[in-house]
Amino acid sequence: MRNRLTILSVSGFRGVVGLDLDLVKIVDISRVFGRFIKEGSCAISRDTRRSGDMVSRTVVSSLLEAGCDVLDLGIASTPALFREVARRNLKGGLMVTASHNPPEWNGLKFVVEGGRGIFEEELTSLLSSNVTHLMKVGRYSEIFSKYPEDLVSYIGKESCSGVRVALDLGGGVGSLFAPKVFRWLGCRVTTVNDAPGIFSRTIDPTLDSLADLSEQVIVNGCDAGFAYDCDADRVVMVDEKGRKLSVDLVLMLCIEYLMEKRGVRDIVASIDTSMGLEDLVSGMGGRIFYSKVGEANVVREMMERGCKVGGEGSSGGLIIADFVLCRDGTLASSLASMMIRQEGSLSDLIEGLPHYHQIREKIPCGKENVKRVLEALSQDFPDADTTDGIKLKQKDSWVLIRPSRTEDVLRVSVEATSKDRADGIMRYHLNKIKNLMEDIFEI
């Protein structure tokens, strides 16, 4: 296969449509994926980007040519696609989305048998595949997702009765189903940015101030506000005072509920997740295991250890294995709404959780130099955790230095008990990395 993809990882591939993502690339990867799943049945869905229809039609044609039977969900969320692949025992699925990237981007997210993301060695195998002459053409059919009904059944109809919520749908797929889900749960619902395909704020809710949502929460006396990205696998929460909450706190809130009410004891989290989660889990008598960064890596560790719950620190993504094997923003916000109904205000619930300060930076660095920098750091810090890059942990802080899988950069994350301490740790390690890079360039 011609490997010319812009951003490629276990999360799929993404690029700017018409600039570095063209239909030839989409045909290539779709046909190869069809061969990878051995011409089996494949579900497809897309988010609300303008380019989605064009990309989706290209994917469908390529899969049919590859001998796959295609089941088309139309516009649906990423969790909905994952559930359909699992529920129908399909060989795979392709989600046409660039998730939280800007509107001009698009791409494909890979789903394999069992309704999970693709693992790294599977991705390597996929990319090394060659498309041979095909002897048959697959069949096409349209299907409908039962995701809204399934979610309400999982949480409990009317289980959030009387809770007032404001939903910032961000113009994404959540516009088509989230208000209905919350009404079925018994909530009183206010919406903002609810026109599909109209992106009035930054698609990634972690990067937006969410001022419109905060205003709606305060004006309408809501108990909480929830903002989603374009494919509805991420959520950011706003409390009843209009304050935007850290995604790590959202993850902790949901896991606290699952441990307390549903007997969960073992948790998997990506290695960049807040220390607060470890404090919480160990304090409640549980165990926490760490994976490499990335949703599929979290899921893999969950499967290997038999854990039912996982989380991804950088996005605050909640994964509950007996519902869906991917992050699910609507699931997390539904759980939060039920907690508000049962236990009190969101601000009070958050107040009782461990709080730390986290900052993230990135340093431009070519792939070969990334490897050399990490090798040098491992010599300086032989006791470091090397699960994913280099992680140095102290009692009240940690720093993680790891290679990006989507850019030619080193990602540096720091967490500490205060902003000043986090800033100091970050300055020290940025300077150390820059000095190492200067030494490498001189060699």
LINNOR-V31376 format. One record per backbone hydrogen bond with DSSP energy under -1.0 kcal/mol. NH is the residue of the N-H (numbers start at 1). CO is the residue of the C=O. Records with the same first field share a line. If there is no record, write none. Layout:
NH: CO, CO
This chain:
4: 2
7: 14
9: 12
12: 9
13: 108
14: 7
15: 106
17: 104
18: 21
19: 16
20: 16
21: 16
26: 22
27: 23
28: 24
29: 25
30: 26
31: 27
32: 28
33: 29
34: 30
35: 31
36: 32
37: 33
38: 35
39: 34
42: 69
43: 92
44: 71
45: 94
46: 74
47: 96
52: 49
55: 51
56: 52
57: 53
58: 54
59: 55
60: 56
61: 57
62: 58
63: 59
64: 60
65: 61
66: 62
67: 64
68: 63
70: 139
71: 42
72: 141
73: 44
76: 46
78: 231
81: 77
82: 78
83: 79
84: 80
85: 81
86: 82
87: 83
88: 84
90: 85
91: 41
92: 41
93: 111
94: 43
95: 109
96: 45
97: 95, 107
101: 98
105: 102
106: 15
108: 13
109: 95
111: 93
112: 116
113: 91
115: 112
116: 112
123: 119
124: 120
125: 121
126: 122
127: 123
128: 124
129: 126
138: 64
141: 70
143: 72
150: 146
151: 147
152: 148
153: 149
154: 150
155: 151
156: 152
158: 184
159: 156
160: 185
161: 158
162: 186
163: 160
165: 188
166: 224
167: 190
168: 226
169: 192
171: 193
172: 169
173: 230
175: 172
176: 173
177: 174
178: 174
181: 177
182: 178
183: 179
184: 180
185: 181
186: 183
187: 182
188: 163
190: 165
192: 167
197: 171
198: 195
200: 198
207: 204
214: 210
215: 211
216: 212
217: 213
218: 214
219: 215
220: 216
222: 217
223: 164
224: 164
225: 238
226: 166
227: 236
228: 168
229: 234
236: 227
238: 225
239: 243
242: 239
245: 237
250: 246
251: 247
252: 248
253: 249
254: 250
255: 251
256: 252
257: 253
258: 254
259: 255
260: 256
261: 257
262: 258
264: 258
267: 287
268: 309
269: 289
270: 311
271: 291
273: 270
277: 274
279: 275
280: 276
281: 277
282: 278
283: 279
284: 280
285: 282
286: 281
287: 265
289: 267
291: 269
298: 294
299: 295
300: 296
301: 297
302: 298
303: 299
304: 300
305: 301
306: 302
307: 302
310: 319
311: 268
312: 317
316: 312
317: 312
319: 310
321: 308
323: 320
324: 320
328: 318
329: 232
332: 328
333: 329
334: 330
335: 331
336: 332
337: 333
338: 334
339: 335
340: 336
341: 337
342: 338
343: 339
344: 340
349: 345
350: 346
351: 347
352: 348
353: 350
357: 416
359: 414
361: 412
363: 410
365: 408
370: 366
371: 367
372: 368
373: 369
374: 370
375: 371
376: 372
377: 373
378: 374
379: 375
380: 376
381: 377
384: 381
385: 391
390: 401
391: 385
392: 399
394: 397
398: 415
399: 392
400: 413
401: 390
402: 411
404: 409
409: 407
410: 363
411: 402
412: 361
413: 400
414: 359
415: 398
416: 357
422: 418
423: 419
424: 420
425: 421
426: 422
427: 423
428: 424
429: 425
430: 426
431: 427
432: 428
433: 429
434: 430
435: 431
436: 432
437: 433
438: 434
439: 435
440: 436
441: 437
442: 438
